[in-house]
């Protein structure tokens, strides 16, 4: 299972962002593989709608 957590910075000491769709980054954690990576949210500053779930699908 993979979990996407909205975060403010792309490092492990970051805080959780209060807005999922406007978060600057997402921490993607693979529970089974025990790996973590960070991706930038290119929709964070977009006008109109924010991030859609398909964006973070791998």
C-alpha positions as a printed NumPy array, in Angstrom:
array([[  0.   ,   0.   ,   0.   ],
       [  1.215,   3.517,  -0.784],
       [  0.262,   6.56 ,   1.239],
       [  0.392,  10.173,   0.002],
       [  0.84 ,  12.81 ,   2.713],
       [  0.743,  16.542,   1.898],
       [  3.855,  18.222,   3.324],
       [  5.441,  21.685,   3.363],
       [  9.007,  20.688,   2.464],
       [ 10.705,  17.79 ,   0.691],
       [ 12.573,  16.45 ,   3.706],
       [ 11.782,  14.072,   6.552],
       [ 11.664,  16.791,   9.218],
       [  8.814,  18.635,   7.483],
       [  5.341,  19.378,   8.791],
       [  2.062,  18.19 ,   7.303],
       [  0.377,  20.756,   5.056],
       [ -3.208,  21.643,   6.003],
       [ -4.344,  21.76 ,   2.372],
       [ -4.024,  18.508,   0.42 ],
       [ -4.566,  19.958,  -3.053],
       [ -2.382,  23.031,  -2.496],
       [  0.474,  21.334,  -0.645],
       [  3.887,  22.244,  -2.073],
       [  5.042,  18.602,  -1.872],
       [  3.75 ,  15.109,  -1.288],
       [  5.538,  12.485,   0.72 ],
       [  4.839,   9.099,  -0.868],
       [  5.417,   6.224,   1.514],
       [  5.345,   2.6  ,   0.386],
       [  4.29 ,   0.634,   3.457],
       [  5.291,  -2.75 ,   2.035],
       [  8.619,  -1.659,   0.529],
       [  9.342,   0.743,   3.41 ],
       [ 10.491,   3.46 ,   1.019],
       [  9.696,   7.159,   1.035],
       [ 10.045,   9.736,  -1.704],
       [  8.928,  13.314,  -2.236],
       [  7.333,  14.87 ,  -5.297],
       [  6.61 ,  18.519,  -6.013],
       [  2.985,  19.492,  -6.504],
       [  2.981,  21.415,  -9.785],
       [ -0.648,  22.434,  -9.168],
       [  0.054,  24.094,  -5.812],
       [ -0.02 ,  27.631,  -7.276],
       [ -2.443,  26.95 , -10.14 ],
       [ -5.569,  29.026, -10.52 ],
       [ -8.89 ,  27.252, -10.392],
       [ -8.827,  23.626,  -9.318],
       [ -5.95 ,  22.174,  -7.391],
       [ -4.322,  18.758,  -7.493],
       [ -6.3  ,  15.766,  -8.664],
       [ -5.647,  12.274,  -7.336],
       [ -4.4  ,  10.915, -10.685],
       [ -1.401,  13.232, -10.457],
       [  0.208,  11.231,  -7.658],
       [ -0.688,   7.808,  -9.022],
       [  2.401,   5.81 ,  -9.88 ]])
